Structure formats: C-alpha cells, structure tokens
Amino acid sequence: MLKTELLEIIANGENSGVEFKRDDIRPEQLAKEIVALVNFQGGQIILGVEDDGTISGVYVDLMLKSG
C-alpha cells in the first residue's frame, strides 16, 4: 500500500471495514477486533491512529536484554 492510499483511508474515517486503534491497545482487545472483522466481511485495522483520524504513531521498544 502506498502512503497516499493509507492517508486516504485515514481521511475517510472509520467504517464497517476500517478500524483505527491507538498504540496502547491490549493484545486481547486487538484479537477481538480482528475476529470481529473476519467474521463480518474482513477489513483493515490501522494501528497508531486515534478514533478522530489523528495519526499518533506506534511506539516500538527496541531495548534488548543483554547477556
């Protein structure tokens, strides 16, 4: 998917096939959202986007355990 396509999807907002989720969603809740979309008609979950379409990003902890 191109950046422009992604931004267009975000600009169009959530609907029955597009869900926005914040970065802090619990894995259990994300799993429920995935199952709901699959059971319906499929769709897209976009992480790092607020419900109002604001792009908040995704935080990735790159700390590695040593030794």
ChimeraX commands (.cxc) that place a marker at each C-alpha (Angstrom):
marker #1 position 0.00,0.00,0.00 radius 0.5
marker #1 position 1.28,3.43,-0.87 radius 0.5
marker #1 position 1.49,6.21,1.69 radius 0.5
marker #1 position -1.09,8.21,-0.26 radius 0.5
marker #1 position -3.52,5.27,-0.18 radius 0.5
marker #1 position -3.10,4.90,3.57 radius 0.5
marker #1 position -3.64,8.61,4.17 radius 0.5
marker #1 position -6.78,8.49,2.02 radius 0.5
marker #1 position -8.18,5.59,4.06 radius 0.5
marker #1 position -7.48,7.52,7.27 radius 0.5
marker #1 position -9.03,10.70,5.85 radius 0.5
marker #1 position -12.23,8.78,5.01 radius 0.5
marker #1 position -12.56,7.70,8.66 radius 0.5
marker #1 position -13.69,4.52,10.31 radius 0.5
marker #1 position -16.46,2.41,8.84 radius 0.5
marker #1 position -17.59,-1.21,8.92 radius 0.5
marker #1 position -14.37,-2.28,7.19 radius 0.5
marker #1 position -11.84,0.13,8.70 radius 0.5
marker #1 position -10.96,0.41,12.38 radius 0.5
marker #1 position -8.43,2.79,13.94 radius 0.5
marker #1 position -6.63,1.68,17.08 radius 0.5
marker #1 position -4.27,3.52,19.37 radius 0.5
marker #1 position -0.81,2.15,20.04 radius 0.5
marker #1 position -1.75,1.16,23.60 radius 0.5
marker #1 position -4.43,-1.41,22.70 radius 0.5
marker #1 position -4.20,-4.61,24.72 radius 0.5
marker #1 position -3.40,-7.76,22.71 radius 0.5
marker #1 position -6.65,-9.38,23.87 radius 0.5
marker #1 position -8.70,-6.44,22.62 radius 0.5
marker #1 position -6.84,-6.38,19.31 radius 0.5
marker #1 position -7.55,-10.10,18.88 radius 0.5
marker #1 position -11.28,-9.46,19.45 radius 0.5
marker #1 position -11.26,-6.71,16.83 radius 0.5
marker #1 position -9.53,-8.99,14.31 radius 0.5
marker #1 position -12.04,-11.78,14.90 radius 0.5
marker #1 position -14.96,-9.36,14.56 radius 0.5
marker #1 position -13.69,-8.08,11.21 radius 0.5
marker #1 position -13.01,-11.58,9.91 radius 0.5
marker #1 position -16.45,-12.79,10.99 radius 0.5
marker #1 position -18.11,-9.81,9.30 radius 0.5
marker #1 position -16.57,-9.29,5.84 radius 0.5
marker #1 position -12.93,-8.65,6.51 radius 0.5
marker #1 position -11.41,-5.23,6.71 radius 0.5
marker #1 position -8.44,-3.26,7.93 radius 0.5
marker #1 position -7.19,-2.36,11.38 radius 0.5
marker #1 position -4.82,0.58,11.32 radius 0.5
marker #1 position -2.65,0.91,14.43 radius 0.5
marker #1 position -1.37,4.26,15.61 radius 0.5
marker #1 position -4.44,6.25,14.58 radius 0.5
marker #1 position -6.91,7.83,17.01 radius 0.5
marker #1 position -10.69,7.47,16.52 radius 0.5
marker #1 position -10.83,11.00,15.12 radius 0.5
marker #1 position -8.24,10.16,12.43 radius 0.5
marker #1 position -5.28,11.82,14.15 radius 0.5
marker #1 position -2.10,9.88,13.44 radius 0.5
marker #1 position -0.44,9.26,16.80 radius 0.5
marker #1 position 2.07,6.65,15.66 radius 0.5
marker #1 position 3.26,3.39,17.11 radius 0.5
marker #1 position 5.93,3.13,19.77 radius 0.5
marker #1 position 8.36,0.24,19.40 radius 0.5
marker #1 position 10.62,-0.58,22.33 radius 0.5
marker #1 position 13.95,-1.61,20.87 radius 0.5
marker #1 position 15.62,-2.24,24.22 radius 0.5
marker #1 position 17.47,-5.53,24.07 radius 0.5
marker #1 position 18.28,-7.64,27.08 radius 0.5
marker #1 position 21.99,-8.16,27.43 radius 0.5
marker #1 position 23.64,-11.31,28.47 radius 0.5
marker link #1:1,2 radius 0.2
marker link #1:2,3 radius 0.2
marker link #1:3,4 radius 0.2
marker link #1:4,5 radius 0.2
marker link #1:5,6 radius 0.2
marker link #1:6,7 radius 0.2
marker link #1:7,8 radius 0.2
marker link #1:8,9 radius 0.2
marker link #1:9,10 radius 0.2
marker link #1:10,11 radius 0.2
marker link #1:11,12 radius 0.2
marker link #1:12,13 radius 0.2
marker link #1:13,14 radius 0.2
marker link #1:14,15 radius 0.2
marker link #1:15,16 radius 0.2
marker link #1:16,17 radius 0.2
marker link #1:17,18 radius 0.2
marker link #1:18,19 radius 0.2
marker link #1:19,20 radius 0.2
marker link #1:20,21 radius 0.2
marker link #1:21,22 radius 0.2
marker link #1:22,23 radius 0.2
marker link #1:23,24 radius 0.2
marker link #1:24,25 radius 0.2
marker link #1:25,26 radius 0.2
marker link #1:26,27 radius 0.2
marker link #1:27,28 radius 0.2
marker link #1:28,29 radius 0.2
marker link #1:29,30 radius 0.2
marker link #1:30,31 radius 0.2
marker link #1:31,32 radius 0.2
marker link #1:32,33 radius 0.2
marker link #1:33,34 radius 0.2
marker link #1:34,35 radius 0.2
marker link #1:35,36 radius 0.2
marker link #1:36,37 radius 0.2
marker link #1:37,38 radius 0.2
marker link #1:38,39 radius 0.2
marker link #1:39,40 radius 0.2
marker link #1:40,41 radius 0.2
marker link #1:41,42 radius 0.2
marker link #1:42,43 radius 0.2
marker link #1:43,44 radius 0.2
marker link #1:44,45 radius 0.2
marker link #1:45,46 radius 0.2
marker link #1:46,47 radius 0.2
marker link #1:47,48 radius 0.2
marker link #1:48,49 radius 0.2
marker link #1:49,50 radius 0.2
marker link #1:50,51 radius 0.2
marker link #1:51,52 radius 0.2
marker link #1:52,53 radius 0.2
marker link #1:53,54 radius 0.2
marker link #1:54,55 radius 0.2
marker link #1:55,56 radius 0.2
marker link #1:56,57 radius 0.2
marker link #1:57,58 radius 0.2
marker link #1:58,59 radius 0.2
marker link #1:59,60 radius 0.2
marker link #1:60,61 radius 0.2
marker link #1:61,62 radius 0.2
marker link #1:62,63 radius 0.2
marker link #1:63,64 radius 0.2
marker link #1:64,65 radius 0.2
marker link #1:65,66 radius 0.2
marker link #1:66,67 radius 0.2
view
